[in-house]
Amino acid sequence: MAHAAPAVDENLRQRLAIAMAEQGTVPDRFTAEVWLTDMSTRLKRRIPDADRRLHLLETVYYEATRVKLPPELVLALIDVESNFDRFAISNAGAEGLMQVMPFWLAEIGHPHDNLFNIRTNLRMGCTILRYYMDMEHNNITLALARYNGSGGSYKYPQRIYQALRTRWFK
């Protein structure tokens, strides 16, 4: 769950605002196609519709690589956070695939955007995770704990690693 500290982090707010304004394409289309083919086979059981599955995977790949995150890590996070249910809502109110807290939309001046929109959710979730990775000097375990709001607990990062090892490995 992408929880925030009690006070809004101004640096994260700025990163999210910039991210929501960016446009672009995948720089290495061949590598993306190989990845998409491999991951599509793995995700087929959970998302049988080929068009929906491909749209999700293309968006994951683009948003993850845009902020220099391994797309497999993002798939593992989505697996644990929402079980690939784009309409998931947590007990804390986090929404969508990456379970982003909706207050961020208002904080960055996008109150009418929808976190159930795949692109919006992944853009914000990947930006938040990258921010925490930067804060933690690329320590994935600590960044994942921040993302989940679990602080010093390693239970949540271990769940992500388990999904990564067993389903979403490169």
C-alpha positions in Angstrom: 0.0 0.0 0.0 1.4 3.4 -0.9 0.8 5.1 2.5 2.1 8.5 3.3 3.7 9.9 6.4 1.4 12.2 8.5 2.7 15.3 6.7 2.8 15.4 2.9 6.4 15.0 1.6 6.9 18.1 -0.6 9.6 16.4 -2.7 7.3 13.4 -3.4 4.5 15.7 -4.3 6.7 17.5 -6.8 7.9 14.2 -8.4 4.3 13.0 -8.7 3.2 16.2 -10.4 6.1 16.1 -12.9 5.4 12.4 -13.5 1.8 12.9 -14.3 2.7 15.5 -17.0 5.3 13.3 -18.8 4.7 11.6 -22.1 6.9 9.1 -23.9 7.6 5.7 -25.4 9.6 2.6 -24.6 13.2 3.2 -25.9 14.1 -0.5 -26.6 11.1 -2.0 -28.3 12.8 -5.4 -28.9 13.6 -6.0 -25.3 10.1 -4.9 -24.4 8.5 -7.4 -26.8 10.6 -10.3 -25.4 9.6 -9.3 -21.9 5.9 -8.9 -22.8 5.8 -12.3 -24.5 7.3 -14.0 -21.5 5.2 -12.2 -18.9 2.0 -12.6 -20.9 2.3 -16.3 -20.7 2.7 -16.2 -16.9 -0.2 -13.7 -16.4 -2.6 -15.5 -18.7 -4.2 -17.6 -15.9 -5.0 -14.4 -13.9 -6.0 -12.2 -16.9 -7.4 -14.4 -19.6 -8.3 -11.6 -22.0 -5.3 -11.1 -24.2 -6.0 -7.4 -25.0 -6.4 -6.5 -21.3 -3.3 -8.5 -20.3 -1.2 -6.9 -23.0 -2.3 -3.4 -22.1 -1.5 -4.0 -18.5 1.9 -5.5 -19.2 2.8 -2.7 -21.7 1.9 -0.1 -19.1 3.9 -1.9 -16.4 6.9 -2.1 -18.6 6.8 1.5 -19.7 6.1 3.0 -16.2 8.7 0.8 -14.4 11.5 1.4 -17.0 10.6 5.1 -17.1 11.7 5.5 -13.5 14.4 2.8 -13.7 12.6 0.1 -11.7 12.7 -3.6 -12.7 9.3 -4.3 -14.3 9.3 -7.7 -12.7 9.5 -6.0 -9.3 6.4 -3.9 -10.1 4.5 -7.1 -11.2 5.4 -8.7 -7.9 4.2 -5.7 -6.0 0.9 -5.6 -7.9 0.6 -9.4 -7.3 0.9 -8.9 -3.5 -1.0 -5.5 -3.3 -4.1 -6.2 -5.4 -3.8 -9.6 -7.0 -4.1 -7.8 -10.3 -7.5 -6.4 -9.5 -7.4 -2.9 -10.8 -10.5 -2.0 -8.8 -9.1 -3.2 -5.4 -9.6 -0.9 -2.4 -7.7 -1.6 0.8 -9.0 -1.2 4.3 -6.9 2.0 4.5 -8.5 3.3 1.3 -5.6 2.7 -1.1 -6.8 2.1 -4.6 -6.0 0.1 -7.7 -3.3 -2.2 -8.8 -0.5 -0.6 -6.8 -2.7 0.5 -4.0 -2.1 4.2 -4.1 -3.6 6.5 -1.5 -6.2 8.8 -3.3 -5.2 11.9 -1.4 -2.1 12.2 -3.7 -4.4 13.1 -6.6 -5.6 16.3 -4.8 -2.1 17.0 -3.5 -0.7 17.3 -7.1 -3.7 19.1 -8.5 -5.4 16.1 -10.2 -8.4 15.6 -8.0 -10.5 14.3 -10.9 -8.0 11.6 -12.1 -8.9 8.0 -11.4 -6.6 5.6 -9.6 -8.6 2.7 -11.1 -7.2 3.9 -14.5 -4.2 1.6 -15.1 -1.9 4.3 -16.4 -2.6 6.7 -13.6 -2.2 4.1 -10.9 1.0 2.7 -12.3 2.5 6.1 -13.0 1.9 7.2 -9.5 2.8 3.9 -7.8 6.0 3.5 -9.8 6.9 7.2 -9.0 6.3 6.6 -5.3 8.4 3.4 -5.2 11.2 5.1 -7.1 11.2 8.0 -4.7 11.5 5.6 -1.7 14.3 3.7 -3.6 16.1 7.0 -3.9 15.5 7.8 -0.2 16.8 4.4 0.8 19.9 4.5 -1.6 18.4 1.7 -3.7 17.8 -0.6 -0.8 14.8 -2.4 -2.2 13.8 -3.9 1.2 13.7 -0.6 3.0 11.9 1.1 0.0 9.3 -1.6 -0.1 8.7 -1.3 3.7 8.2 2.5 3.2 5.9 1.9 0.3 3.8 -0.4 2.4 4.0 1.8 5.5 5.4 -1.0 7.5 8.6 0.8 8.5 11.1 -1.6 10.0 9.1 -4.7 9.4 10.5 -7.1 6.7 7.3 -9.2 6.4 5.9 -7.2 3.5 9.2 -7.0 1.5 9.6 -10.8 1.9 6.1 -11.3 0.4 7.2 -9.2 -2.6 10.5 -11.2 -2.9 8.5 -14.5 -2.7 6.3 -13.4 -5.6 9.3 -12.2 -7.5 11.2 -15.5 -7.1 8.3 -17.8 -7.8 6.3 -16.0 -10.5 7.9 -12.8 -11.9 11.6 -13.6 -12.1 13.5 -12.4 -15.1 
